Amino acid sequence: MDVRRRQAAKIPQSDKIAAGELPMKPHHHHHPKASDALPLPLYLTNGLFFTMFFSVMYFLLTRWREKIRNSTPLHVVTLSELAALVSL
């Protein structure tokens, strides 16, 4: 439901300012968008995150394969693997 304020008579802005009232500014609500994550064009942001995601996944999958070949438990995590998981 739209609630609007009625004005009895139009009072010129100059009279309002002279009376000590500040002019009303319109309310602009800025809702964050997905493209606000980085101040770059959306295609560059998508390319950056796409590259980061798949490079981290490639690193983790190769490490997983090495662990299986060496019979190392998968829950033993190195610092670089932990950083990759956090960045993922």
BANUVEX-41559 format. One record per residue: residue in one letter; residue number from 1; y, z, x of N, C-alpha, C, O in turn. Coordinates in nm, 3 decimals. Each point is the difference from the previous one (the first is absolute). Layout:
> a_NUM_Y_Z_X_Y_Z_X_Y_Z_X_Y_Z_X $
...
//
This chain:
> m_1_-0.116_0.000_0.085_0.116_0.000_-0.085_0.123_0.000_0.089_0.006_0.074_0.099 $
> d_2_0.088_-0.156_-0.133_0.119_-0.014_0.081_0.111_0.087_-0.059_0.039_-0.017_-0.115 $
> v_3_0.011_0.108_0.194_0.107_0.088_-0.045_0.129_-0.046_0.066_0.008_-0.010_0.123 $
> r_4_0.090_-0.018_-0.205_0.128_-0.048_0.054_0.112_0.091_-0.044_-0.007_0.066_-0.104 $
> r_5_0.109_-0.062_0.183_0.115_0.083_-0.028_0.106_-0.086_-0.071_0.034_-0.109_0.045 $
> r_6_0.017_0.161_-0.156_0.105_-0.072_-0.072_0.135_0.043_0.053_0.024_0.115_0.035 $
> q_7_0.063_-0.212_-0.031_0.138_0.030_0.039_0.087_-0.026_-0.123_-0.005_-0.107_-0.061 $
> a_8_0.086_0.206_0.025_0.084_-0.011_-0.119_0.105_-0.109_0.020_0.020_-0.085_-0.087 $
> a_9_0.045_0.088_0.198_0.102_-0.101_0.029_-0.007_-0.031_0.148_-0.027_0.088_0.082 $
> k_10_0.050_-0.212_-0.050_0.000_-0.041_0.141_0.126_0.054_0.067_0.112_-0.030_-0.040 $
> i_11_-0.135_0.111_0.145_0.113_0.052_0.078_0.004_-0.077_0.130_-0.102_-0.008_0.068 $
> p_12_0.215_-0.050_-0.032_0.007_-0.076_0.124_-0.032_0.088_0.122_0.027_0.120_0.000 $
> q_13_-0.086_-0.183_0.101_-0.039_0.073_0.122_0.119_0.067_0.066_-0.012_0.110_0.054 $
> s_14_0.128_-0.175_-0.058_0.117_0.059_0.067_0.041_0.131_-0.065_0.044_0.091_0.069 $
> d_15_-0.059_-0.079_-0.204_0.032_0.125_-0.067_-0.100_0.109_0.035_0.037_0.117_0.014 $
> k_16_-0.165_-0.154_0.001_-0.102_0.098_0.037_0.025_0.054_0.140_-0.012_0.121_0.024 $
> i_17_0.046_-0.210_0.068_0.026_0.043_0.138_0.124_0.088_0.004_0.003_0.099_0.073 $
> a_18_0.099_-0.134_-0.151_0.121_0.082_-0.004_-0.030_0.137_-0.059_0.064_0.098_0.038 $
> a_19_-0.161_-0.090_-0.130_-0.033_0.128_-0.063_-0.091_0.085_0.090_-0.030_0.115_-0.033 $
> g_20_-0.013_-0.171_0.146_-0.081_0.077_0.093_-0.149_-0.024_-0.014_-0.079_0.064_0.069 $
> e_21_0.040_-0.155_-0.157_-0.142_-0.031_-0.016_-0.040_-0.106_0.102_0.074_-0.095_0.025 $
> l_22_-0.191_0.112_0.032_-0.051_-0.100_0.092_-0.070_-0.110_-0.080_-0.067_0.028_-0.099 $
> p_23_0.083_-0.152_0.141_-0.069_-0.108_-0.071_-0.151_0.015_0.015_-0.050_0.036_0.107 $
> m_24_-0.021_-0.065_-0.215_-0.146_0.012_0.003_-0.060_-0.119_0.072_0.040_-0.114_-0.021 $
> k_25_-0.136_0.143_0.106_-0.071_-0.106_0.071_-0.131_-0.027_-0.072_-0.062_0.092_-0.053 $
> p_26_0.021_-0.216_0.050_-0.129_-0.029_-0.063_-0.114_0.060_0.081_0.005_0.004_0.123 $
> h_27_-0.108_0.041_-0.192_-0.115_0.060_0.067_-0.099_-0.110_0.036_-0.051_-0.071_-0.087 $
> h_28_0.026_0.059_0.215_-0.099_-0.096_0.047_-0.115_0.078_0.061_0.016_0.062_0.105 $
> h_29_-0.130_-0.066_-0.170_-0.118_0.068_0.053_-0.078_-0.098_0.084_-0.037_-0.108_-0.045 $
> h_30_0.013_0.147_0.171_-0.076_-0.086_0.091_-0.141_0.054_0.010_-0.023_0.108_0.054 $
> h_31_-0.071_-0.184_-0.108_-0.141_0.037_0.011_-0.056_-0.069_0.123_0.017_-0.120_0.017 $
> p_32_-0.085_0.196_0.071_-0.052_-0.062_0.122_-0.105_-0.105_-0.031_-0.082_0.016_-0.090 $
> k_33_0.086_-0.123_0.166_-0.098_-0.108_-0.014_-0.095_0.004_0.119_0.025_0.069_0.099 $
> a_34_-0.133_-0.143_-0.110_-0.096_-0.006_0.109_0.063_-0.059_0.125_-0.039_0.035_0.111 $
> s_35_0.135_-0.124_-0.128_0.063_-0.064_0.115_0.101_0.091_0.070_0.056_-0.039_0.103 $
> d_36_-0.032_0.159_-0.156_0.093_0.094_0.064_-0.065_0.077_0.113_0.068_0.080_0.065 $
> a_37_-0.197_-0.100_-0.038_-0.069_0.074_0.106_0.062_-0.033_0.136_0.024_0.089_0.080 $
> l_38_0.002_-0.214_-0.056_0.067_-0.044_0.123_0.115_-0.091_-0.039_-0.013_-0.079_-0.093 $
> p_39_0.125_0.088_0.163_0.113_-0.087_-0.034_-0.019_-0.141_0.055_0.087_-0.051_0.072 $
> l_40_-0.197_-0.011_-0.104_-0.033_-0.136_0.043_-0.030_-0.082_-0.123_-0.027_0.055_-0.107 $
> p_41_0.030_-0.186_0.119_-0.045_-0.082_-0.113_-0.145_0.032_-0.033_-0.078_0.041_0.086 $
> l_42_0.042_-0.060_-0.211_-0.131_0.041_-0.048_-0.113_-0.071_0.073_-0.104_0.060_0.025 $
> y_43_0.122_-0.188_0.009_-0.108_-0.073_0.068_-0.024_0.056_0.140_-0.114_-0.001_0.047 $
> l_44_0.218_0.049_0.020_-0.018_0.061_0.132_-0.068_0.137_-0.011_-0.087_0.034_0.081 $
> t_45_0.128_0.043_-0.181_-0.062_0.131_-0.022_-0.148_-0.017_-0.032_-0.084_0.072_0.055 $
> n_46_0.051_-0.166_-0.143_-0.140_-0.025_-0.034_-0.078_-0.046_0.123_-0.113_0.045_0.021 $
> g_47_0.170_-0.133_0.058_-0.068_-0.048_0.120_-0.025_0.112_0.099_-0.106_0.006_0.062 $
> l_48_0.204_0.082_-0.046_-0.015_0.113_0.093_-0.112_0.093_-0.044_-0.086_0.036_0.080 $
> f_49_0.087_0.005_-0.208_-0.102_0.092_-0.048_-0.137_-0.066_-0.006_-0.100_0.067_0.024 $
> f_50_0.093_-0.195_-0.056_-0.126_-0.073_0.000_-0.060_0.000_0.140_-0.119_0.027_0.016 $
> t_51_0.201_-0.057_0.085_-0.046_-0.002_0.139_-0.044_0.138_0.046_-0.105_0.014_0.063 $
> m_52_0.184_0.088_-0.094_-0.036_0.135_0.041_-0.131_0.044_-0.065_-0.086_0.056_0.068 $
> f_53_0.070_-0.080_-0.198_-0.119_0.043_-0.071_-0.126_-0.063_0.059_-0.097_0.070_0.029 $
> f_54_0.098_-0.203_-0.009_-0.121_-0.066_0.047_-0.027_0.025_0.148_-0.116_-0.001_0.041 $
> s_55_0.219_0.025_0.039_-0.026_0.033_0.140_-0.061_0.141_0.012_-0.089_0.022_0.082 $
> v_56_0.136_0.072_-0.163_-0.058_0.135_0.001_-0.143_-0.003_-0.052_-0.088_0.067_0.054 $
> m_57_0.063_-0.144_-0.160_-0.136_-0.011_-0.053_-0.094_-0.063_0.103_-0.114_0.043_0.014 $
> y_58_0.161_-0.145_0.059_-0.082_-0.064_0.102_-0.035_0.101_0.110_-0.115_0.007_0.044 $
> f_59_0.215_0.070_0.000_-0.023_0.102_0.102_-0.103_0.102_-0.045_-0.093_0.033_0.074 $
> l_60_0.108_0.018_-0.197_-0.094_0.101_-0.049_-0.140_-0.055_-0.017_-0.097_0.070_0.028 $
> l_61_0.083_-0.192_-0.074_-0.133_-0.059_-0.017_-0.068_-0.026_0.134_-0.121_0.019_0.012 $
> t_62_0.197_-0.062_0.089_-0.061_-0.019_0.133_-0.042_0.135_0.059_-0.105_0.009_0.064 $
> r_63_0.186_0.094_-0.083_-0.037_0.134_0.049_-0.124_0.050_-0.072_-0.085_0.064_0.062 $
> w_64_0.073_-0.091_-0.191_-0.116_0.041_-0.079_-0.127_-0.069_0.052_-0.106_0.061_0.012 $
> r_65_0.121_-0.190_0.019_-0.114_-0.074_0.054_-0.044_0.057_0.135_-0.119_0.013_0.026 $
> e_66_0.217_0.022_0.061_-0.032_0.060_0.130_-0.071_0.135_-0.017_-0.093_0.031_0.073 $
> k_67_0.139_0.047_-0.170_-0.062_0.130_-0.023_-0.144_-0.016_-0.047_-0.087_0.076_0.041 $
> i_68_0.063_-0.173_-0.127_-0.137_-0.023_-0.048_-0.089_-0.045_0.115_-0.115_0.045_0.010 $
> r_69_0.165_-0.132_0.078_-0.079_-0.047_0.114_-0.030_0.112_0.099_-0.107_0.004_0.060 $
> n_70_0.203_0.087_-0.043_-0.017_0.109_0.097_-0.059_0.126_-0.061_-0.013_0.101_0.068 $
> s_71_-0.022_-0.105_-0.194_-0.054_0.115_-0.073_0.095_0.119_0.001_-0.044_0.115_0.009 $
> t_72_0.172_-0.141_-0.017_0.100_0.105_-0.010_0.023_0.029_-0.149_0.012_-0.093_-0.079 $
> p_73_-0.006_0.219_0.040_0.026_0.030_-0.142_0.136_-0.057_-0.045_0.098_0.006_0.075 $
> l_74_-0.094_-0.060_-0.195_0.123_-0.062_-0.049_0.111_0.100_-0.027_0.118_-0.036_0.000 $
> h_75_-0.154_0.163_-0.023_0.103_0.099_-0.029_0.068_0.052_0.126_0.098_0.074_-0.010 $
> v_76_-0.146_-0.111_0.128_0.069_0.035_0.125_0.112_-0.102_0.019_-0.026_-0.119_0.020 $
> v_77_0.149_0.165_-0.028_0.115_-0.089_-0.002_0.086_0.024_0.123_0.034_0.114_0.032 $
> t_78_0.002_-0.222_0.037_0.091_0.011_0.114_0.144_0.003_-0.051_0.026_-0.021_-0.118 $
> l_79_0.066_0.047_0.210_0.142_0.006_-0.038_0.050_-0.135_-0.049_0.077_-0.007_-0.096 $
> s_80_-0.120_-0.102_0.162_0.045_-0.133_-0.043_-0.057_-0.036_-0.138_0.069_-0.063_-0.080 $
> e_81_-0.193_0.103_0.052_-0.057_-0.023_-0.132_0.072_0.082_-0.107_0.022_-0.048_-0.111 $
> l_82_0.013_0.170_0.146_0.073_0.084_-0.094_0.137_-0.060_-0.031_0.044_-0.001_-0.115 $
> a_83_0.024_-0.049_0.218_0.130_-0.064_-0.021_-0.014_-0.125_-0.087_0.085_-0.028_-0.084 $
> a_84_-0.192_-0.048_0.105_-0.023_-0.119_-0.081_-0.027_0.037_-0.145_0.047_-0.067_-0.092 $
> l_85_-0.124_0.174_0.071_-0.027_0.043_-0.137_0.126_0.049_-0.071_0.020_-0.027_-0.119 $
> v_86_0.064_0.098_0.192_0.125_0.049_-0.059_0.092_-0.117_-0.033_0.064_-0.001_-0.105 $
> s_87_-0.056_-0.097_0.193_0.087_-0.115_-0.025_-0.053_-0.087_-0.112_0.076_-0.070_-0.067 $
> l_88_-0.209_0.074_0.047_-0.059_-0.079_-0.108_0.042_0.056_-0.134_-0.040_-0.053_-0.104 $
//
